[in-house]
Amino acid sequence: MKHHRIRHQFLLEPALSEKLETLSRNPSTTKSAIVAKAVEAFIERRGENELDQRYGKRLDRLSRDLGHVGRDVEMVLESLALFIRFSITLHAHTPVPDRATQAVAQERFDKFIEQVGRQIASGKRSLGNDNGRGGEG
């Protein structure tokens, strides 16, 4: 069965016409086929530009991932704020520490910072799996 086709007439700029001529030199390709595929591709895109087609899905995924990161950071900040509020409330009526107590506290804080640095450098996480990596906890 032969497909019914409709004849169209259109004008091209000389440079574009030369490009069409060059493409149609291949014996398996006709000018009509080239123009038909170009028009079909243009209509299917419906005005989307090439960058949107090429990178749109990736950017959408990155945007979702960034949203998840933002949500996670909010949860961590809220947890930290609640812990600090709880800690301040719990220790509200303790006496002001003397120099010896402050020195012990500074030493403990320094050890804590070192431990955090080691955990980050090793890739281990205290709260379980993080992006497929096993953690301790």
Number of C-alpha atoms within 10 A of each C-alpha: 3 4 5 6 6 5 6 6 4 4 7 9 7 9 9 11 12 12 10 17 13 11 14 16 11 9 7 7 11 15 14 13 12 14 12 12 12 12 11 12 11 13 11 10 12 9 8 11 10 10 8 12 11 10 10 12 11 12 12 11 11 12 12 12 12 12 12 12 12 12 12 12 12 12 12 12 12 12 12 12 12 12 12 12 12 12 11 11 10 10 10 9 8 7 7 8 10 8 9 9 11 12 12 11 13 12 12 12 12 12 12 12 12 12 12 14 12 12 14 12 9 9 13 17 16 14 10 13 13 12 6 7 10 14 14 9 9
